[in-house]
Amino acid sequence: MNIVCIGSGYVGTVTGAAFAALGQHTTVIDIDSEKVQMINSGKSPIFEPGLDALLKHVIDRKLLNASTSYNEVSNAHIVFITVGTPAEADGTAGLKYVKEAARSIGEHLNPEHFTVIVNKSTVPVGTSDLVASIIEEASTLSNNKQFTVVSNPEFLREGYALEDVFFPDRIVIGTNHPEARTVMRKLYHDLFENINYSELSKIVAVKRNPKSPKAVYFETDAKSAEMIKYVSNAFLAIKISYINEVARLCETLGANVLDVAKGMGLDSRIGEKFLQVSSGWGGSCFPKDTSELLETSRKYGTDLTLVEAAIESNLKMHESCIIKLRRQLKTLHGKNIGILGLTFKPNTDDARHTQSSYIISKLIAMGANISAHDPKGMAMFRKLNEHLPIRYCYRAEDVAERADAIVLITHWNEYAALDWNLVHQKMRSPYLLDTRNFLVGHRLNEAGFIYEGVGI
Ligand code: UDX
């Protein structure tokens, strides 16, 4: 099959490279010529573990091609829309790029054959219909519609995107169109039934967990598929906010949230995943998706109060870091604070809507001097936060220079391997706030730190 992905961001590049690696003739289209050039030279425009190797493999074998032109749409059997939907000022999902993609697809559709347009971007419920009407308007096919729009939400986690794209828990296909269902079944059947795992493992270091069940292929209507994406992300955000609140209560009552979470997770109805304490959830998905879902629910008079509470609780979690620093340092004015981690989680360079950006802005507003490090996210963080006077450090231990406190916000593995004695020596006062309880077991109190975690 000929496949086109419109948009070469986190979703489009990974999806396009994966389809290509599994033998489909794939083209990624993006209006950004720099990204297109990078992909064509076998390099990923984003940091995602394993993606460079995968891209090089498919580009070298001419299985994947990137282009700024929409011409390839006319040869495509399936066109995936994988553009971003950044939040608008009112909290709703921005559909500008989705609409532009739909218009361009419409202008290039081939009247000679049936094309399935697949929406993978996270879009509000009902967007499939909107995309279909834009395509219809822009195309010359209005009398004999030779296309349909399907919803097939992505569930890729940044940092584990290759694992998720090759070994997903579920594939959700939203359409009632019989021909489109057949095309999508064929695509995914070919992918997952005929996948050669040993060949794949030679290209990328992703392995199927033998305990994981095979992907469930689930068909529904388009609106339900669109809804599944939003409510799944909101559910996960609520789950994290819940354990974060429990952590705060543990602190008050003297319980240990690590054991509490473990004990909870042993109930198979609850499960152990997404019960890791943090300074709150962040990133390009949860904040945007919870706020879109909440705004939509309000607009239609069916308010999702739990989602509203999770958003509020998440802000409290960010705030609680500042409260702890104030409790320890008294005044923040003129204090030197070192920040470890600027991305919303490890193994990504994505610095959009991070816990660090919220916490750092507040600390700077209170007069603190900030030094910060991140293994992969400093460039994007700096670009998105140009207004913040931050001293960026290229070695993690340098944030400790004359520091009154260090806050570990993102649990990058390399922070566990830091020379903590050296860090201690460099600090003016040895307060270490570990918002992920990541360094538990490093005996940092014994090393002379005033070590504080969350809920322990
Ligand atoms: C999420 C969904 O998991 C994925 O299915 C969807 O396609 C896109 O949105 P992602 O944004 O990459 O993926 O990150 P995820 O791993 O879900 O983490 C989101 C945030 O929650 C991060 O800030 C992470 O650090 C935080 N988190 C996650 C916790 O604080 N505790 C946890 O137990 C898990």
Residues whose N, C-alpha, C, O or C-beta is under 5 A from the ligand:
A	BS01	UDX	E154 F155 L156 R157 E158 I240 F274 L275 Q276 V277 S278 G280 W281 G282 G283 C285 F344 K345
